[in-house]
Amino acid sequence: MAVAIARNGVDFLRARRTQDLPVDRVETALEASYQVHFTPWLDLQPDVQWIISPDTDPGIPNALAVGMRVQLSF
């Protein structure tokens, strides 16, 4: 389980607002991942992320990212 938060600085926020461009203060990512050891040579690690306010742009909807890491050992 993980939480990541990215914050925009005051100067960036001011510059975006001066140009009448929409901007949020933070982007937040919530992540769940678990590594499964299937065989002596194969590990799988599914990963799910829920991203709130992607790119700190209020015009972009929240996003779901799903992935799978595969690790082979020789």
N, CA, C and O atoms as a printed pandas DataFrame, in Angstrom:
     atom_number atom_name residue_name chain_id  residue_number  x_coord  y_coord  z_coord
0              1         N          MET        A               1    0.849   -1.162    0.000
1              2        CA          MET        A               1    0.000    0.000    0.000
2              3         C          MET        A               1    0.900    1.231    0.000
3              4         O          MET        A               1    1.935    1.258    0.665
4              5         N          ALA        A               2    0.494    2.243   -0.749
5              6        CA          ALA        A               2    1.278    3.473   -0.808
6              7         C          ALA        A               2    0.366    4.659   -1.110
7              8         O          ALA        A               2   -0.704    4.520   -1.703
8              9         N          VAL        A               3    0.828    5.815   -0.683
9             10        CA          VAL        A               3    0.177    7.086   -0.991
10            11         C          VAL        A               3    1.270    8.043   -1.444
11            12         O          VAL        A               3    2.295    8.185   -0.777
12            13         N          ALA        A               4    1.049    8.697   -2.578
13            14        CA          ALA        A               4    1.996    9.701   -3.072
14            15         C          ALA        A               4    1.229   10.996   -3.323
15            16         O          ALA        A               4    0.139   10.987   -3.894
16            17         N          ILE        A               5    1.817   12.103   -2.888
17            18        CA          ILE        A               5    1.177   13.410   -3.070
18            19         C          ILE        A               5    2.187   14.362   -3.702
19            20         O          ILE        A               5    3.292   14.543   -3.191
20            21         N          ALA        A               6    1.792   14.964   -4.816
21            22        CA          ALA        A               6    2.625   15.970   -5.481
22            23         C          ALA        A               6    1.926   17.316   -5.347
23            24         O          ALA        A               6    0.734   17.438   -5.629
24            25         N          ARG        A               7    2.669   18.316   -4.918
25            26        CA          ARG        A               7    2.089   19.650   -4.703
26            27         C          ARG        A               7    2.711   20.661   -5.651
27            28         O          ARG        A               7    3.917   20.643   -5.896
28            29         N          ASN        A               8    1.878   21.535   -6.176
29            30        CA          ASN        A               8    2.370   22.651   -6.989
30            31         C          ASN        A               8    2.834   23.777   -6.081
31            32         O          ASN        A               8    2.244   24.034   -5.031
32            33         N          GLY        A               9    3.896   24.441   -6.501
33            34        CA          GLY        A               9    4.401   25.586   -5.747
34            35         C          GLY        A               9    3.563   26.828   -5.977
35            36         O          GLY        A               9    2.780   26.901   -6.924
36            37         N          VAL        A              10    3.736   27.797   -5.104
37            38        CA          VAL        A              10    2.976   29.040   -5.157
38            39         C          VAL        A              10    3.228   29.786   -6.467
39            40         O          VAL        A              10    2.291   30.324   -7.057
40            41         N          ASP        A              11    4.461   29.827   -6.922
41            42        CA          ASP        A              11    4.780   30.547   -8.164
42            43         C          ASP        A              11    4.089   29.901   -9.368
43            44         O          ASP        A              11    3.571   30.601  -10.239
44            45         N          PHE        A              12    4.081   28.571   -9.415
45            46        CA          PHE        A              12    3.404   27.874  -10.515
46            47         C          PHE        A              12    1.906   28.148  -10.486
47            48         O          PHE        A              12    1.304   28.442  -11.519
48            49         N          LEU        A              13    1.306   28.052   -9.309
49            50        CA          LEU        A              13   -0.129   28.317   -9.190
50            51         C          LEU        A              13   -0.462   29.739   -9.628
51            52         O          LEU        A              13   -1.442   29.960  -10.339
52            53         N          ARG        A              14    0.340   30.687   -9.211
53            54        CA          ARG        A              14    0.118   32.095   -9.586
54            55         C          ARG        A              14    0.226   32.269  -11.104
55            56         O          ARG        A              14   -0.599   32.952  -11.712
56            57         N          ALA        A              15    1.233   31.657  -11.709
57            58        CA          ALA        A              15    1.423   31.779  -13.162
58            59         C          ALA        A              15    0.244   31.183  -13.926
59            60         O          ALA        A              15   -0.225   31.774  -14.899
60            61         N          ARG        A              16   -0.240   30.012  -13.494
61            62        CA          ARG        A              16   -1.388   29.395  -14.167
62            63         C          ARG        A              16   -2.641   30.261  -14.029
63            64         O          ARG        A              16   -3.390   30.442  -14.989
64            65         N          ARG        A              17   -2.857   30.783  -12.848
65            66        CA          ARG        A              17   -4.056   31.599  -12.625
66            67         C          ARG        A              17   -3.978   32.929  -13.358
67            68         O          ARG        A              17   -5.003   33.446  -13.804
68            69         N          THR        A              18   -2.789   33.488  -13.490
69            70        CA          THR        A              18   -2.606   34.731  -14.248
70            71         C          THR        A              18   -2.994   34.519  -15.705
71            72         O          THR        A              18   -3.509   35.430  -16.352
72            73         N          GLN        A              19   -2.748   33.310  -16.223
73            74        CA          GLN        A              19   -3.088   32.975  -17.611
74            75         C          GLN        A              19   -4.505   32.419  -17.737
75            76         O          GLN        A              19   -4.890   31.941  -18.804
76            77         N          ASP        A              20   -5.281   32.477  -16.659
77            78        CA          ASP        A              20   -6.648   31.927  -16.618
78            79         C          ASP        A              20   -6.679   30.450  -16.988
79            80         O          ASP        A              20   -7.611   29.991  -17.648
80            81         N          LEU        A              21   -5.654   29.699  -16.563
81            82        CA          LEU        A              21   -5.612   28.263  -16.792
82            83         C          LEU        A              21   -6.011   27.551  -15.501
83            84         O          LEU        A              21   -5.521   27.905  -14.428
84            85         N          PRO        A              22   -6.894   26.553  -15.587
85            86        CA          PRO        A              22   -7.332   25.862  -14.374
86            87         C          PRO        A              22   -6.188   25.043  -13.777
87            88         O          PRO        A              22   -5.368   24.477  -14.501
88            89         N          VAL        A              23   -6.147   24.991  -12.460
89            90        CA          VAL        A              23   -5.094   24.224  -11.793
90            91         C          VAL        A              23   -5.562   23.859  -10.394
91            92         O          VAL        A              23   -6.207   24.652   -9.708
92            93         N          ASP        A              24   -5.224   22.639   -9.985
93            94        CA          ASP        A              24   -5.450   22.205   -8.608
94            95         C          ASP        A              24   -4.126   22.274   -7.859
95            96         O          ASP        A              24   -3.062   22.339   -8.475
96            97         N          ARG        A              25   -4.190   22.261   -6.572
97            98        CA          ARG        A              25   -2.985   22.373   -5.741
98            99         C          ARG        A              25   -2.194   21.062   -5.693
99           100         O          ARG        A              25   -0.963   21.084   -5.689
100          101         N          VAL        A              26   -2.899   19.909   -5.657
101          102        CA          VAL        A              26   -2.206   18.628   -5.469
102          103         C          VAL        A              26   -2.720   17.548   -6.412
103          104         O          VAL        A              26   -3.850   17.601   -6.896
104          105         N          GLU        A              27   -1.860   16.576   -6.656
105          106        CA          GLU        A              27   -2.227   15.305   -7.294
106          107         C          GLU        A              27   -1.936   14.229   -6.264
107          108         O          GLU        A              27   -0.877   14.235   -5.636
108          109         N          THR        A              28   -2.876   13.303   -6.087
109          110        CA          THR        A              28   -2.716   12.237   -5.108
110          111         C          THR        A              28   -2.871   10.890   -5.801
111          112         O          THR        A              28   -3.785   10.690   -6.602
112          113         N          ALA        A              29   -1.965    9.971   -5.481
113          114        CA          ALA        A              29   -2.036    8.611   -6.028
114          115         C          ALA        A              29   -2.120    7.621   -4.868
115          116         O          ALA        A              29   -1.301    7.653   -3.949
116          117         N          LEU        A              30   -3.111    6.750   -4.922
117          118        CA          LEU        A              30   -3.272    5.668   -3.951
118          119         C          LEU        A              30   -2.923    4.369   -4.677
119          120         O          LEU        A              30   -3.441    4.106   -5.762
120          121         N          GLU        A              31   -2.054    3.565   -4.087
121          122        CA          GLU        A              31   -1.543    2.388   -4.799
122          123         C          GLU        A              31   -1.629    1.149   -3.922
123          124         O          GLU        A              31   -1.373    1.198   -2.719
124          125         N          ALA        A              32   -1.997    0.036   -4.553
125          126        CA          ALA        A              32   -1.986   -1.270   -3.906
126          127         C          ALA        A              32   -1.239   -2.241   -4.823
127          128         O          ALA        A              32   -1.503   -2.317   -6.023
128          129         N          SER        A              33   -0.309   -2.973   -4.231
129          130        CA          SER        A              33    0.507   -3.895   -5.009
130          131         C          SER        A              33    0.894   -5.068   -4.119
131          132         O          SER        A              33    1.045   -4.917   -2.907
132          133         N          TYR        A              34    1.055   -6.252   -4.740
133          134        CA          TYR        A              34    1.455   -7.426   -3.973
134          135         C          TYR        A              34    2.240   -8.362   -4.886
135          136         O          TYR        A              34    1.781   -8.701   -5.977
136          137         N          GLN        A              35    3.414   -8.775   -4.444
137          138        CA          GLN        A              35    4.244   -9.669   -5.251
138          139         C          GLN        A              35    3.972  -11.122   -4.854
139          140         O          GLN        A              35    3.998  -11.472   -3.674
140          141         N          VAL        A              36    3.712  -11.957   -5.860
141          142        CA          VAL        A              36    3.419  -13.369   -5.644
142          143         C          VAL        A              36    4.549  -14.198   -6.248
143          144         O          VAL        A              36    4.898  -14.028   -7.416
144          145         N          HIS        A              37    5.109  -15.083   -5.454
145          146        CA          HIS        A              37    6.188  -15.965   -5.900
146          147         C          HIS        A              37    5.553  -17.275   -6.381
147          148         O          HIS        A              37    5.185  -18.123   -5.568
148          149         N          PHE        A              38    5.424  -17.440   -7.719
149          150        CA          PHE        A              38    4.750  -18.618   -8.277
150          151         C          PHE        A              38    5.663  -19.828   -8.367
151          152         O          PHE        A              38    5.283  -20.930   -7.972
152          153         N          THR        A              39    6.842  -19.628   -8.876
153          154        CA          THR        A              39    7.808  -20.714   -9.038
154          155         C          THR        A              39    9.181  -20.168   -8.634
155          156         O          THR        A              39    9.319  -18.969   -8.389
156          157         N          PRO        A              40   10.201  -21.039   -8.562
157          158        CA          PRO        A              40   11.541  -20.532   -8.235
158          159         C          PRO        A              40   12.070  -19.508   -9.247
159          160         O          PRO        A              40   13.012  -18.770   -8.957
160          161         N          TRP        A              41   11.461  -19.471  -10.425
161          162        CA          TRP        A              41   11.954  -18.551  -11.466
162          163         C          TRP        A              41   10.936  -17.499  -11.912
163          164         O          TRP        A              41   11.241  -16.698  -12.795
164          165         N          LEU        A              42    9.734  -17.481  -11.324
165          166        CA          LEU        A              42    8.690  -16.554  -11.777
166          167         C          LEU        A              42    8.001  -15.859  -10.602
167          168         O          LEU        A              42    7.467  -16.511   -9.705
168          169         N          ASP        A              43    8.023  -14.517  -10.626
169          170        CA          ASP        A              43    7.270  -13.690   -9.683
170          171         C          ASP        A              43    6.336  -12.790  -10.483
171          172         O          ASP        A              43    6.712  -12.268  -11.532
172          173         N          LEU        A              44    5.125  -12.613   -9.982
173          174        CA          LEU        A              44    4.163  -11.692  -10.586
174          175         C          LEU        A              44    3.765  -10.668   -9.531
175          176         O          LEU        A              44    3.593  -10.995   -8.357
176          177         N          GLN        A              45    3.623   -9.421   -9.977
177          178        CA          GLN        A              45    3.259   -8.357   -9.052
178          179         C          GLN        A              45    2.201   -7.455   -9.685
179          180         O          GLN        A              45    2.536   -6.515  -10.405
180          181         N          PRO        A              46    0.907   -7.742   -9.415
181          182        CA          PRO        A              46   -0.136   -6.842   -9.905
182          183         C          PRO        A              46   -0.082   -5.515   -9.147
183          184         O          PRO        A              46    0.318   -5.461   -7.984
184          185         N          ASP        A              47   -0.492   -4.453   -9.831
185          186        CA          ASP        A              47   -0.447   -3.107   -9.261
186          187         C          ASP        A              47   -1.682   -2.335   -9.704
187          188         O          ASP        A              47   -2.018   -2.312  -10.888
188          189         N          VAL        A              48   -2.353   -1.705   -8.751
189          190        CA          VAL        A              48   -3.536   -0.878   -9.042
190          191         C          VAL        A              48   -3.310    0.490   -8.413
191          192         O          VAL        A              48   -2.924    0.592   -7.248
192          193         N          GLN        A              49   -3.555    1.546   -9.196
193          194        CA          GLN        A              49   -3.396    2.912   -8.703
194          195         C          GLN        A              49   -4.656    3.723   -9.006
195          196         O          GLN        A              49   -5.211    3.644  -10.102
196          197         N          TRP        A              50   -5.090    4.489   -8.036
197          198        CA          TRP        A              50   -6.188    5.447   -8.219
198          199         C          TRP        A              50   -5.555    6.827   -8.119
199          200         O          TRP        A              50   -4.999    7.182   -7.080
200          201         N          ILE        A              51   -5.637    7.606   -9.194
201          202        CA          ILE        A              51   -4.979    8.907   -9.264
202          203         C          ILE        A              51   -6.047    9.995   -9.198
203          204         O          ILE        A              51   -6.935   10.066  -10.048
204          205         N          ILE        A              52   -5.944   10.831   -8.184
205          206        CA          ILE        A              52   -6.911   11.899   -7.942
206          207         C          ILE        A              52   -6.300   13.211   -8.433
207          208         O          ILE        A              52   -5.209   13.597   -8.014
208          209         N          SER        A              53   -7.015   13.885   -9.320
209          210        CA          SER        A              53   -6.572   15.151   -9.910
210          211         C          SER        A              53   -5.269   14.979  -10.704
211          212         O          SER        A              53   -4.270   15.636  -10.411
212          213         N          PRO        A              54   -5.287   14.087  -11.715
213          214        CA          PRO        A              54   -4.075   13.860  -12.504
214          215         C          PRO        A              54   -3.554   15.155  -13.130
215          216         O          PRO        A              54   -4.330   15.980  -13.611
216          217         N          ASP        A              55   -2.255   15.317  -13.116
217          218        CA          ASP        A              55   -1.581   16.494  -13.687
218          219         C          ASP        A              55   -2.042   17.790  -13.031
219          220         O          ASP        A              55   -1.810   18.872  -13.570
220          221         N          THR        A              56   -2.686   17.693  -11.888
221          222        CA          THR        A              56   -3.284   18.831  -11.165
222          223         C          THR        A              56   -4.166   19.692  -12.069
223          224         O          THR        A              56   -4.284   20.901  -11.869
224          225         N          ASP        A              57   -4.778   19.060  -13.057
225          226        CA          ASP        A              57   -5.667   19.753  -13.997
226          227         C          ASP        A              57   -7.100   19.343  -13.674
227          228         O          ASP        A              57   -7.455   18.179  -13.862
228          229         N          PRO        A              58   -7.938   20.270  -13.190
229          230        CA          PRO        A              58   -9.309   19.908  -12.832
230          231         C          PRO        A              58  -10.147   19.450  -14.024
231          232         O          PRO        A              58  -11.227   18.890  -13.833
232          233         N          GLY        A              59   -9.674   19.676  -15.244
233          234        CA          GLY        A              59  -10.392   19.228  -16.431
234          235         C          GLY        A              59  -10.167   17.759  -16.757
235          236         O          GLY        A              59  -10.873   17.195  -17.593
236          237         N          ILE        A              60   -9.196   17.136  -16.108
237          238        CA          ILE        A              60   -8.902   15.717  -16.341
238          239         C          ILE        A              60   -9.565   14.907  -15.230
239          240         O          ILE        A              60   -9.336   15.177  -14.052
240          241         N          PRO        A              61  -10.383   13.916  -15.590
241          242        CA          PRO        A              61  -11.049   13.122  -14.539
242          243         C          PRO        A              61  -10.047   12.241  -13.794
243          244         O          PRO        A              61   -8.962   11.950  -14.296
244          245         N          ASN        A              62  -10.428   11.830  -12.602
245          246        CA          ASN        A              62   -9.604   10.887  -11.842
246          247         C          ASN        A              62   -9.357    9.643  -12.692
247          248         O          ASN        A              62  -10.170    9.296  -13.549
248          249         N          ALA        A              63   -8.224    8.971  -12.445
249          250        CA          ALA        A              63   -7.826    7.873  -13.324
250          251         C          ALA        A              63   -7.531    6.611  -12.539
251          252         O          ALA        A              63   -7.104    6.660  -11.386
252          253         N          LEU        A              64   -7.767    5.477  -13.189
253          254        CA          LEU        A              64   -7.414    4.170  -12.657
254          255         C          LEU        A              64   -6.315    3.601  -13.541
255          256         O          LEU        A              64   -6.480    3.507  -14.757
256          257         N          ALA        A              65   -5.204    3.224  -12.943
257          258        CA          ALA        A              65   -4.095    2.619  -13.681
258          259         C          ALA        A              65   -3.877    1.220  -13.130
259          260         O          ALA        A              65   -3.763    1.027  -11.919
260          261         N          VAL        A              66   -3.820    0.242  -14.036
261          262        CA          VAL        A              66   -3.639   -1.165  -13.637
262          263         C          VAL        A              66   -2.432   -1.700  -14.404
263          264         O          VAL        A              66   -2.288   -1.462  -15.604
264          265         N          GLY        A              67   -1.580   -2.416  -13.705
265          266        CA          GLY        A              67   -0.397   -2.968  -14.361
266          267         C          GLY        A              67    0.003   -4.300  -13.746
267          268         O          GLY        A              67   -0.539   -4.733  -12.729
268          269         N          MET        A              68    0.973   -4.935  -14.398
269          270        CA          MET        A              68    1.491   -6.217  -13.911
270          271         C          MET        A              68    2.993   -6.241  -14.156
271          272         O          MET        A              68    3.451   -6.049  -15.282
272          273         N          ARG        A              69    3.741   -6.474  -13.112
273          274        CA          ARG        A              69    5.199   -6.635  -13.236
274          275         C          ARG        A              69    5.496   -8.116  -13.242
275          276         O          ARG        A              69    4.997   -8.859  -12.397
276          277         N          VAL        A              70    6.307   -8.549  -14.192
277          278        CA          VAL        A              70    6.723   -9.940  -14.311
278          279         C          VAL        A              70    8.226  -10.005  -14.110
279          280         O          VAL        A              70    8.980   -9.289  -14.769
280          281         N          GLN        A              71    8.661  -10.868  -13.194
281          282        CA          GLN        A              71   10.085  -11.027  -12.921
282          283         C          GLN        A              71   10.490  -12.466  -13.148
283          284         O          GLN        A              71    9.977  -13.387  -12.513
284          285         N          LEU        A              72   11.435  -12.638  -14.082
285          286        CA          LEU        A              72   11.966  -13.968  -14.393
286          287         C          LEU        A              72   13.378  -14.062  -13.845
287          288         O          LEU        A              72   14.170  -13.134  -14.006
288          289         N          SER        A              73   13.699  -15.170  -13.203
289          290        CA          SER        A              73   15.047  -15.392  -12.675
290          291         C          SER        A              73   15.668  -16.577  -13.391
291          292         O          SER        A              73   15.072  -17.650  -13.482
292          293         N          PHE        A              74   16.864  -16.368  -13.892
293          294        CA          PHE        A              74   17.569  -17.440  -14.606
294          295         C          PHE        A              74   18.794  -17.849  -13.843
295          296         O          PHE        A              74   19.524  -18.739  -14.278
